Amino acid sequence: MKVVKNNMHHYYISLLVFLLGLGLIPAGLMTSGVFAETEQATDRAPEVTEISRTEAEVSVSQIEIASIEESFQTDYVESTPVQQVADQINIAGNTVPIFYSSNTLIDAGSQVGLYGEHFLYGHNTTNVFGGLANLGIGARFTVTLGGVTRTYQVVNSDLQTKSHFEGSTTRTVRMNGMKVTTSMKIMKAITAYGEYNGATYDYILMTCAGTNYGNGDASHRLILMANEV
């Protein structure tokens, strides 16, 4: 039965083609029926393809946008301001601000004065250098200057009258390959070279001691000599 239907189908198609060739069937008839459906199906195919291509382009654009957004989020990092530590000395349980001066007669108040590169002077008060008398050999402290903190260790100490430090000392230097001995004030040797009794140190710390004269002055001076560790 199926074979008969197929033969009939081929017969009608052959007949239509034959009659069309003879001009007995109008060409408009070919736009209807089976032929019209085939033609319409062919016309619709490009439209479907175009829609698919447009959707693909949209998808690619979305991927590119997402990639740009991800790149922005990855590359952009909000900077956090770095807070620089103030110039200070941490010693005997106290953190004391440091100020710079070239005149040792200037009253440092509640701060420690830095004179030159090797000499720190502070009042003999509880919150400044009052604890120096309790520090022995081997005690450590830190000094922060320009955001850099270094650690120092006490290697020597001395207690002398105030007038002693107003005297002179000899200092031997090498010039043109020769050793030359010069005389200078003890305080100049301390402040300019970190030198005391013929030895040089990274830091020499000083405060008042002995009989209190008032106005931040006293009969003696206590000094601690320290080197970086």
C-alpha positions in Angstrom: 0.0 0.0 0.0 2.9 2.3 0.8 4.5 1.6 -2.6 1.3 2.5 -4.4 1.1 5.9 -2.6 4.7 6.7 -3.4 4.2 5.9 -7.1 1.1 8.1 -7.2 3.0 10.9 -5.6 5.8 10.7 -8.2 3.2 10.4 -10.9 1.4 13.7 -9.9 4.7 15.5 -9.7 5.8 14.3 -13.1 2.4 15.3 -14.5 2.6 18.8 -13.1 6.1 19.3 -14.5 4.9 18.1 -17.9 1.9 20.3 -17.9 3.9 23.3 -16.7 6.3 22.8 -19.6 3.4 22.8 -22.1 2.1 26.0 -20.5 -1.1 24.4 -19.5 -0.6 25.3 -15.8 -0.1 28.9 -14.6 3.3 29.6 -13.0 1.4 31.2 -10.0 0.3 27.7 -9.0 3.9 26.9 -8.0 3.7 29.5 -5.2 1.0 27.5 -3.4 0.9 24.0 -1.9 4.0 22.0 -1.4 6.2 24.3 -3.5 5.1 27.4 -1.5 5.9 25.7 1.8 9.3 24.7 0.5 10.0 28.3 -0.7 8.7 29.9 2.5 10.9 27.5 4.6 13.9 28.5 2.5 13.1 32.2 3.0 12.9 31.9 6.7 16.2 30.1 7.1 18.4 33.3 6.7 16.2 35.1 9.2 16.8 32.4 11.8 20.5 32.5 11.1 20.6 36.3 11.4 18.9 36.2 14.8 21.3 33.6 16.1 24.3 35.7 14.9 22.8 38.8 16.6 22.4 36.9 19.9 25.9 35.6 19.6 27.2 39.2 19.1 25.3 40.4 22.2 26.7 37.5 24.2 30.3 38.4 23.1 29.7 42.1 24.0 28.4 41.1 27.5 31.5 39.0 28.0 33.8 41.9 27.0 32.0 44.3 29.3 32.3 41.8 32.2 36.0 41.3 31.4 36.5 45.1 31.5 34.6 45.4 34.8 36.6 42.6 36.3 39.9 44.1 35.1 38.9 47.4 36.7 38.1 45.8 40.0 41.3 43.9 39.9 43.6 46.7 39.0 42.1 49.5 41.1 43.1 49.3 44.7 42.4 52.2 46.9 45.6 53.3 48.5 45.7 53.6 52.3 47.7 56.5 53.6 50.7 55.3 55.6 50.9 57.1 59.0 54.5 57.9 59.7 55.7 57.4 63.3 56.8 60.7 64.9 60.5 61.2 65.8 60.7 59.8 69.3 62.8 57.8 71.8 61.3 54.9 73.7 63.3 54.4 76.9 62.7 53.2 80.5 59.0 52.7 79.7 58.5 56.1 78.3 57.9 57.2 74.7 59.2 60.8 74.4 59.0 63.1 71.4 62.3 64.3 69.9 62.9 67.8 68.6 65.9 69.1 66.7 68.2 71.9 68.0 71.7 73.2 67.7 71.6 75.0 71.0 71.8 72.9 74.2 70.6 75.9 76.3 67.1 75.6 74.7 64.6 74.2 77.1 63.2 70.9 75.7 60.3 70.9 78.2 58.6 67.5 77.9 60.6 66.5 74.9 64.1 65.2 74.2 66.5 67.4 72.3 68.7 66.0 69.5 71.9 67.9 69.0 74.0 66.9 66.1 73.7 63.2 65.2 74.9 61.6 68.5 73.6 63.5 71.5 70.2 63.4 73.2 69.4 65.6 76.2 66.3 65.5 78.3 65.1 66.8 81.7 65.3 64.5 84.8 61.5 64.2 85.1 59.4 61.2 85.3 58.0 61.3 81.8 61.3 62.3 80.1 64.7 61.1 81.2 64.0 60.5 84.9 64.4 56.8 84.4 68.0 57.0 83.1 69.4 56.5 86.6 67.8 53.0 86.7 69.3 51.8 83.4 72.4 49.7 83.7 74.8 48.3 81.2 73.0 46.2 78.6 69.7 48.1 78.9 68.1 48.8 75.5 66.0 51.6 74.0 64.8 52.6 70.5 65.1 55.8 68.5 62.7 56.6 65.7 63.9 59.3 63.2 62.3 59.9 59.8 60.1 56.9 60.1 63.0 54.5 60.8 63.3 52.8 64.2 66.6 51.5 65.4 67.6 49.7 68.7 70.5 50.7 70.9 72.1 49.2 73.9 73.8 50.9 76.8 77.5 50.1 77.0 78.8 52.6 79.4 77.8 55.4 81.8 79.3 58.3 83.8 78.3 60.7 86.5 80.2 64.0 86.7 79.7 67.5 88.0 78.2 70.1 85.7 81.5 72.0 85.6 83.3 68.9 84.3 81.3 69.0 81.1 82.2 72.7 80.6 85.9 71.7 80.5 88.1 70.7 77.6 89.3 67.3 76.2 91.8 66.2 73.6 90.7 64.5 70.4 93.0 62.6 68.1 92.1 62.6 64.4 93.9 61.4 61.3 94.7 64.0 58.7 96.7 63.3 55.5 97.8 60.0 56.9 99.0 61.5 60.2 97.5 61.5 63.6 96.8 65.0 64.9 95.7 65.7 68.5 93.4 68.7 69.0 91.8 70.3 72.1 88.1 71.0 72.2 85.3 71.4 74.7 83.9 68.2 76.1 80.4 69.1 75.0 81.5 69.8 71.5 83.2 66.4 71.3 80.0 64.8 72.5 77.5 66.6 70.3 79.6 66.7 67.1 81.3 63.3 67.2 79.6 61.2 69.9 82.9 61.0 71.6 83.6 60.9 75.3 86.8 60.0 77.1 88.5 59.0 73.8 85.8 56.6 72.7 83.0 57.1 70.2 79.4 56.0 70.5 76.3 56.0 68.3 74.4 57.9 71.0 75.2 59.7 74.2 72.2 60.4 76.5 72.4 63.1 79.2 70.2 64.3 82.0 70.6 66.3 85.2 71.5 64.6 88.5 72.7 65.4 92.0 71.5 68.5 93.9 68.5 70.1 92.2 69.1 73.8 91.6 65.6 74.4 90.2 64.6 75.6 86.7 65.7 72.3 85.3 69.3 72.5 86.5 71.3 70.5 88.9 74.8 70.0 90.3 75.7 66.9 88.2 75.2 65.3 84.8 74.5 61.7 84.2 75.4 60.3 80.8 74.7 56.9 79.2 76.7 55.8 76.1 75.0 53.4 73.7 75.6 51.6 70.4 73.2 50.2 67.8 72.4 46.5 68.1 
